[in-house]
Amino acid sequence: MLELEGKRGALESPVHWSEEGPTVPGLSPELRVLLAEDDVEMRELLVEVLNEAGCRVTVARDGTEMLGDLLQAALRRFPEEPFDLLITDQLMPGCTGLEALARLRSVGYAMPALLITAFPDADTRVRANRLHARVLAKPFALTELHEAVDQVTVLAADGAGA
């Protein structure tokens, strides 16, 4: 099991092989993920875990980069290929995860969102809920990440079909 204790961890998750390649239980293959994380080690670890699960990950080093470069690129060049999921850290230079999420929502991005934070206080949870984001408290186990991703993507899919 992978424990994301602060900034370090080791990938020891159960990876299953099929004819299509490796799969990690709990994540849908080919999920397009926009990941904003300023901590290099945490970002690399999350990318590794998500890639192992078959996700396609686009990375931003902080909220400002996510809003600047990636938002403009997505709106202008890739409008037919939206992200399936946003995973963002809360405390980042330039712009918090909640601020970035609020701005993305204001321009029409409705993709499911997962806010990761070491400080999941009541105010953060209320603000995340208003922006339709789930909070995942650090440190978290790999299974908790998979369950959170499943929860937000299944809820979004159920909402789209309604």
DRENPA-3360 file (N, C-alpha, C; in nm, 2 decimals, always signed):
BEGIN
1 = MLELEGKR = +0.08/-0.12/+0.00/+0.00/+0.00/+0.00/+0.09/+0.12/+0.00 ~ +0.04/+0.22/-0.07/+0.12/+0.35/-0.08/+0.06/+0.44/+0.03 ~ +0.14/+0.49/+0.11/+0.10/+0.59/+0.21/+0.17/+0.72/+0.17 ~ +0.09/+0.82/+0.14/+0.14/+0.95/+0.11/+0.15/+1.03/+0.24 ~ +0.26/+1.01/+0.30/+0.29/+1.08/+0.43/+0.37/+1.20/+0.40 ~ +0.30/+1.31/+0.40/+0.37/+1.44/+0.37/+0.41/+1.44/+0.23 ~ +0.54/+1.43/+0.20/+0.59/+1.45/+0.07/+0.64/+1.32/+0.00 ~ +0.66/+1.22/+0.08/+0.73/+1.10/+0.02/+0.64/+0.98/+0.04;
9 = GALESPVH = +0.67/+0.88/-0.05/+0.60/+0.75/-0.04/+0.66/+0.66/-0.13 ~ +0.62/+0.54/-0.13/+0.67/+0.43/-0.22/+0.56/+0.36/-0.29 ~ +0.57/+0.34/-0.42/+0.47/+0.28/-0.50/+0.47/+0.13/-0.47 ~ +0.38/+0.08/-0.40/+0.37/-0.06/-0.37/+0.22/-0.11/-0.38 ~ +0.15/-0.05/-0.48/+0.01/-0.08/-0.50/+0.00/-0.21/-0.58 ~ -0.12/-0.27/-0.56/-0.14/-0.39/-0.64/-0.17/-0.35/-0.79 ~ -0.08/-0.39/-0.88/-0.10/-0.36/-1.02/-0.13/-0.49/-1.09 ~ -0.24/-0.49/-1.16/-0.29/-0.61/-1.23/-0.26/-0.59/-1.38;
17 = WSEEGPTV = -0.22/-0.70/-1.45/-0.19/-0.69/-1.59/-0.31/-0.76/-1.67 ~ -0.35/-0.69/-1.77/-0.45/-0.75/-1.86/-0.39/-0.74/-2.00 ~ -0.46/-0.78/-2.10/-0.41/-0.76/-2.24/-0.40/-0.62/-2.28 ~ -0.47/-0.53/-2.21/-0.46/-0.38/-2.24/-0.34/-0.32/-2.17 ~ -0.28/-0.39/-2.07/-0.17/-0.33/-1.99/-0.21/-0.33/-1.85 ~ -0.13/-0.25/-1.77/-0.15/-0.25/-1.62/-0.27/-0.18/-1.58 ~ -0.34/-0.22/-1.48/-0.45/-0.15/-1.42/-0.43/-0.15/-1.27 ~ -0.48/-0.04/-1.21/-0.48/-0.03/-1.07/-0.63/-0.02/-1.03;
25 = PGLSPELR = -0.67/-0.11/-0.94/-0.81/-0.11/-0.90/-0.86/+0.03/-0.85 ~ -0.97/+0.07/-0.90/-1.03/+0.20/-0.85/-1.02/+0.32/-0.94 ~ -0.94/+0.31/-1.05/-0.93/+0.42/-1.14/-0.97/+0.37/-1.28 ~ -1.04/+0.45/-1.35/-1.08/+0.42/-1.49/-0.96/+0.45/-1.58 ~ -0.92/+0.35/-1.67/-0.82/+0.38/-1.76/-0.86/+0.49/-1.86 ~ -0.76/+0.56/-1.90/-0.77/+0.68/-2.00/-0.84/+0.80/-1.94 ~ -0.85/+0.81/-1.81/-0.91/+0.92/-1.74/-0.81/+1.04/-1.77 ~ -0.86/+1.15/-1.82/-0.78/+1.27/-1.85/-0.78/+1.36/-1.72;
33 = VLLAEDDV = -0.66/+1.37/-1.66/-0.65/+1.43/-1.53/-0.56/+1.56/-1.55 ~ -0.61/+1.67/-1.49/-0.54/+1.79/-1.48/-0.49/+1.80/-1.33 ~ -0.36/+1.79/-1.31/-0.30/+1.79/-1.18/-0.23/+1.91/-1.15 ~ -0.26/+1.99/-1.04/-0.19/+2.11/-1.00/-0.13/+2.08/-0.86 ~ +0.00/+2.07/-0.85/+0.07/+2.05/-0.73/+0.21/+2.11/-0.73 ~ +0.24/+2.20/-0.63/+0.36/+2.27/-0.64/+0.48/+2.19/-0.58 ~ +0.45/+2.10/-0.49/+0.56/+2.02/-0.43/+0.61/+1.91/-0.53 ~ +0.73/+1.92/-0.57/+0.79/+1.84/-0.68/+0.77/+1.69/-0.65;
41 = EMRELLVE = +0.81/+1.65/-0.52/+0.80/+1.51/-0.49/+0.66/+1.46/-0.49 ~ +0.57/+1.53/-0.43/+0.43/+1.49/-0.43/+0.37/+1.49/-0.57 ~ +0.40/+1.58/-0.65/+0.36/+1.59/-0.79/+0.41/+1.46/-0.87 ~ +0.54/+1.43/-0.85/+0.59/+1.32/-0.92/+0.53/+1.19/-0.87 ~ +0.50/+1.18/-0.75/+0.44/+1.06/-0.69/+0.30/+1.04/-0.74 ~ +0.22/+1.15/-0.74/+0.08/+1.15/-0.79/+0.08/+1.11/-0.94 ~ +0.17/+1.17/-1.02/+0.18/+1.14/-1.16/+0.21/+0.99/-1.18 ~ +0.30/+0.94/-1.10/+0.34/+0.80/-1.11/+0.22/+0.71/-1.08;
49 = VLNEAGCR = +0.15/+0.74/-0.98/+0.03/+0.66/-0.94/-0.08/+0.67/-1.04 ~ -0.11/+0.79/-1.09/-0.21/+0.80/-1.19/-0.17/+0.74/-1.32 ~ -0.05/+0.75/-1.36/+0.00/+0.69/-1.49/-0.01/+0.54/-1.47 ~ +0.03/+0.48/-1.36/+0.02/+0.34/-1.34/-0.12/+0.29/-1.35 ~ -0.22/+0.38/-1.32/-0.36/+0.34/-1.33/-0.41/+0.36/-1.47 ~ -0.33/+0.41/-1.56/-0.37/+0.43/-1.70/-0.43/+0.56/-1.73 ~ -0.42/+0.66/-1.64/-0.47/+0.79/-1.66/-0.37/+0.87/-1.75 ~ -0.42/+0.97/-1.82/-0.34/+1.06/-1.89/-0.34/+1.19/-1.81;
57 = VTVARDGT = -0.22/+1.23/-1.77/-0.20/+1.34/-1.67/-0.14/+1.46/-1.74 ~ -0.20/+1.57/-1.72/-0.14/+1.70/-1.76/-0.11/+1.77/-1.63 ~ +0.02/+1.82/-1.62/+0.07/+1.88/-1.49/+0.09/+2.03/-1.50 ~ +0.05/+2.09/-1.38/+0.08/+2.23/-1.36/+0.15/+2.24/-1.23 ~ +0.25/+2.32/-1.22/+0.34/+2.33/-1.10/+0.27/+2.42/-0.99 ~ +0.17/+2.49/-1.02/+0.09/+2.57/-0.92/-0.04/+2.62/-0.98 ~ -0.12/+2.68/-0.90/-0.25/+2.73/-0.95/-0.24/+2.83/-1.06 ~ -0.13/+2.92/-1.05/-0.12/+3.02/-1.15/-0.09/+2.96/-1.29;
65 = EMLGDLLQ = +0.00/+2.86/-1.29/+0.03/+2.80/-1.42/-0.10/+2.73/-1.47 ~ -0.17/+2.66/-1.38/-0.29/+2.59/-1.42/-0.39/+2.69/-1.49 ~ -0.41/+2.80/-1.42/-0.50/+2.90/-1.47/-0.45/+2.97/-1.60 ~ -0.32/+3.00/-1.60/-0.26/+3.07/-1.72/-0.25/+2.98/-1.84 ~ -0.14/+2.91/-1.84/-0.10/+2.83/-1.96/-0.21/+2.72/-1.99 ~ -0.24/+2.64/-1.89/-0.33/+2.53/-1.92/-0.47/+2.57/-1.95 ~ -0.53/+2.66/-1.88/-0.66/+2.70/-1.91/-0.68/+2.76/-2.05 ~ -0.58/+2.85/-2.08/-0.59/+2.91/-2.22/-0.57/+2.81/-2.33;
73 = AALRRFPE = -0.47/+2.72/-2.31/-0.45/+2.61/-2.40/-0.57/+2.52/-2.42 ~ -0.63/+2.49/-2.31/-0.75/+2.40/-2.31/-0.87/+2.47/-2.38 ~ -0.89/+2.60/-2.35/-1.00/+2.67/-2.41/-0.98/+2.70/-2.56 ~ -0.86/+2.73/-2.60/-0.83/+2.76/-2.74/-0.80/+2.64/-2.83 ~ -0.71/+2.55/-2.78/-0.67/+2.45/-2.87/-0.73/+2.31/-2.85 ~ -0.79/+2.29/-2.74/-0.84/+2.16/-2.71/-0.98/+2.16/-2.65 ~ -1.07/+2.24/-2.71/-1.20/+2.25/-2.65/-1.28/+2.12/-2.66 ~ -1.25/+2.03/-2.76/-1.32/+1.91/-2.78/-1.26/+1.80/-2.69;
81 = EPFDLLIT = -1.16/+1.82/-2.62/-1.10/+1.72/-2.53/-1.08/+1.78/-2.39 ~ -1.19/+1.79/-2.32/-1.19/+1.84/-2.18/-1.12/+1.74/-2.09 ~ -1.09/+1.79/-1.97/-1.03/+1.70/-1.87/-1.15/+1.63/-1.80 ~ -1.12/+1.51/-1.76/-1.22/+1.43/-1.69/-1.22/+1.46/-1.54 ~ -1.10/+1.51/-1.49/-1.09/+1.52/-1.35/-0.98/+1.63/-1.32 ~ -1.00/+1.71/-1.22/-0.90/+1.81/-1.17/-0.86/+1.76/-1.03 ~ -0.73/+1.74/-1.01/-0.68/+1.72/-0.88/-0.58/+1.83/-0.85 ~ -0.61/+1.91/-0.74/-0.53/+2.02/-0.71/-0.50/+2.03/-0.56;
89 = DQLMPGCT = -0.38/+2.07/-0.53/-0.33/+2.10/-0.39/-0.40/+2.23/-0.35 ~ -0.42/+2.25/-0.22/-0.49/+2.37/-0.18/-0.38/+2.48/-0.17 ~ -0.27/+2.46/-0.09/-0.18/+2.57/-0.07/-0.07/+2.56/-0.17 ~ -0.07/+2.66/-0.27/+0.03/+2.67/-0.37/+0.06/+2.82/-0.39 ~ +0.18/+2.85/-0.44/+0.22/+2.99/-0.47/+0.13/+3.05/-0.57 ~ +0.10/+3.18/-0.55/+0.03/+3.25/-0.65/-0.12/+3.24/-0.65 ~ -0.17/+3.12/-0.61/-0.32/+3.10/-0.62/-0.35/+2.97/-0.55 ~ -0.44/+2.97/-0.46/-0.47/+2.84/-0.39/-0.56/+2.75/-0.48;
97 = GLEALARL = -0.57/+2.63/-0.44/-0.65/+2.53/-0.52/-0.79/+2.58/-0.53 ~ -0.85/+2.63/-0.42/-0.99/+2.67/-0.42/-1.00/+2.80/-0.51 ~ -0.91/+2.89/-0.51/-0.92/+3.01/-0.59/-0.91/+2.96/-0.74 ~ -0.82/+2.87/-0.77/-0.81/+2.82/-0.91/-0.94/+2.75/-0.95 ~ -0.99/+2.67/-0.86/-1.11/+2.60/-0.90/-1.23/+2.69/-0.92 ~ -1.24/+2.80/-0.83/-1.35/+2.90/-0.85/-1.34/+2.96/-0.99 ~ -1.21/+3.00/-1.03/-1.20/+3.06/-1.16/-1.23/+2.97/-1.27 ~ -1.19/+2.84/-1.26/-1.22/+2.74/-1.36/-1.37/+2.73/-1.37;
105 = RSVGYAMP = -1.44/+2.72/-1.26/-1.59/+2.71/-1.26/-1.65/+2.83/-1.32 ~ -1.60/+2.95/-1.30/-1.65/+3.07/-1.35/-1.65/+3.08/-1.51 ~ -1.56/+3.00/-1.57/-1.55/+3.00/-1.72/-1.61/+2.88/-1.77 ~ -1.68/+2.80/-1.69/-1.76/+2.69/-1.75/-1.70/+2.55/-1.73 ~ -1.59/+2.54/-1.66/-1.54/+2.40/-1.64/-1.61/+2.34/-1.53 ~ -1.68/+2.23/-1.56/-1.76/+2.16/-1.46/-1.70/+2.02/-1.43 ~ -1.58/+1.99/-1.47/-1.52/+1.86/-1.44/-1.51/+1.83/-1.29 ~ -1.52/+1.70/-1.26/-1.51/+1.67/-1.11/-1.38/+1.72/-1.06;
113 = ALLITAFP = -1.37/+1.75/-0.93/-1.25/+1.80/-0.87/-1.23/+1.74/-0.74 ~ -1.10/+1.72/-0.71/-1.05/+1.67/-0.59/-0.94/+1.76/-0.53 ~ -0.97/+1.82/-0.41/-0.88/+1.91/-0.35/-0.80/+1.84/-0.24 ~ -0.67/+1.83/-0.25/-0.59/+1.77/-0.15/-0.52/+1.87/-0.06 ~ -0.53/+1.85/+0.07/-0.48/+1.95/+0.16/-0.44/+1.88/+0.29 ~ -0.33/+1.94/+0.35/-0.29/+1.89/+0.48/-0.37/+1.96/+0.59 ~ -0.45/+2.06/+0.56/-0.53/+2.14/+0.65/-0.67/+2.14/+0.62 ~ -0.74/+2.03/+0.64/-0.88/+2.02/+0.59/-0.98/+2.07/+0.70;
121 = DADTRVRA = -0.97/+2.20/+0.73/-1.06/+2.26/+0.83/-1.20/+2.27/+0.77 ~ -1.29/+2.31/+0.86/-1.43/+2.32/+0.82/-1.45/+2.42/+0.71 ~ -1.39/+2.54/+0.72/-1.40/+2.64/+0.62/-1.36/+2.59/+0.48 ~ -1.25/+2.52/+0.47/-1.20/+2.46/+0.35/-1.30/+2.36/+0.29 ~ -1.35/+2.28/+0.38/-1.45/+2.18/+0.33/-1.58/+2.24/+0.28 ~ -1.63/+2.35/+0.35/-1.75/+2.42/+0.30/-1.72/+2.48/+0.17 ~ -1.61/+2.55/+0.16/-1.58/+2.62/+0.03/-1.56/+2.52/-0.09 ~ -1.50/+2.41/-0.06/-1.48/+2.30/-0.16/-1.62/+2.25/-0.20;
129 = NRLHARVL = -1.70/+2.22/-0.10/-1.83/+2.17/-0.13/-1.91/+2.26/-0.22 ~ -1.90/+2.39/-0.19/-1.98/+2.49/-0.28/-1.93/+2.49/-0.42 ~ -1.80/+2.45/-0.44/-1.74/+2.44/-0.57/-1.75/+2.30/-0.63 ~ -1.83/+2.22/-0.56/-1.85/+2.08/-0.61/-1.72/+2.00/-0.62 ~ -1.63/+2.02/-0.51/-1.51/+1.94/-0.50/-1.51/+1.86/-0.38 ~ -1.44/+1.75/-0.39/-1.42/+1.66/-0.27/-1.29/+1.69/-0.21 ~ -1.28/+1.69/-0.08/-1.15/+1.72/+0.00/-1.09/+1.58/+0.03 ~ -0.96/+1.57/+0.01/-0.89/+1.45/+0.05/-0.77/+1.50/+0.14;
137 = AKPFALTE = -0.77/+1.46/+0.26/-0.68/+1.51/+0.36/-0.55/+1.43/+0.35 ~ -0.44/+1.51/+0.35/-0.30/+1.45/+0.36/-0.27/+1.42/+0.51 ~ -0.20/+1.31/+0.53/-0.16/+1.21/+0.44/-0.27/+1.12/+0.41 ~ -0.27/+1.05/+0.29/-0.37/+0.96/+0.25/-0.31/+0.84/+0.19 ~ -0.38/+0.73/+0.20/-0.34/+0.60/+0.14/-0.38/+0.59/+0.00 ~ -0.31/+0.51/-0.08/-0.34/+0.50/-0.22/-0.49/+0.46/-0.24 ~ -0.54/+0.37/-0.15/-0.68/+0.33/-0.17/-0.77/+0.44/-0.14 ~ -0.74/+0.54/-0.06/-0.82/+0.65/-0.03/-0.82/+0.74/-0.16;
145 = LHEAVDQV = -0.71/+0.76/-0.22/-0.70/+0.84/-0.35/-0.79/+0.77/-0.45 ~ -0.78/+0.64/-0.47/-0.86/+0.57/-0.57/-1.01/+0.59/-0.54 ~ -1.05/+0.57/-0.41/-1.19/+0.58/-0.37/-1.24/+0.73/-0.40 ~ -1.16/+0.83/-0.37/-1.20/+0.96/-0.39/-1.22/+0.99/-0.54 ~ -1.12/+0.94/-0.62/-1.14/+0.96/-0.76/-1.26/+0.89/-0.82 ~ -1.28/+0.77/-0.77/-1.40/+0.70/-0.81/-1.53/+0.77/-0.77 ~ -1.53/+0.82/-0.65/-1.65/+0.89/-0.60/-1.68/+1.01/-0.68 ~ -1.58/+1.10/-0.71/-1.61/+1.22/-0.78/-1.64/+1.20/-0.93;
153 = TVLAADGA = -1.58/+1.10/-0.99/-1.60/+1.07/-1.13/-1.74/+1.00/-1.15 ~ -1.77/+0.91/-1.06/-1.90/+0.84/-1.07/-2.02/+0.94/-1.05 ~ -2.00/+1.02/-0.95/-2.11/+1.12/-0.92/-2.12/+1.21/-1.04 ~ -2.01/+1.25/-1.11/-2.02/+1.34/-1.22/-2.09/+1.27/-1.34 ~ -2.06/+1.14/-1.36/-2.12/+1.06/-1.46/-2.27/+1.04/-1.44 ~ -2.30/+1.02/-1.31/-2.45/+1.00/-1.28/-2.52/+1.13/-1.30 ~ -2.46/+1.25/-1.27/-2.52/+1.38/-1.29/-2.53/+1.41/-1.44 ~ -2.44/+1.36/-1.52/-2.44/+1.39/-1.67/-2.55/+1.31/-1.73;
161 = GA = -2.58/+1.19/-1.68/-2.68/+1.11/-1.74/-2.82/+1.15/-1.69 ~ -2.83/+1.23/-1.59/-2.97/+1.26/-1.54/-3.04/+1.37/-1.62;
% end
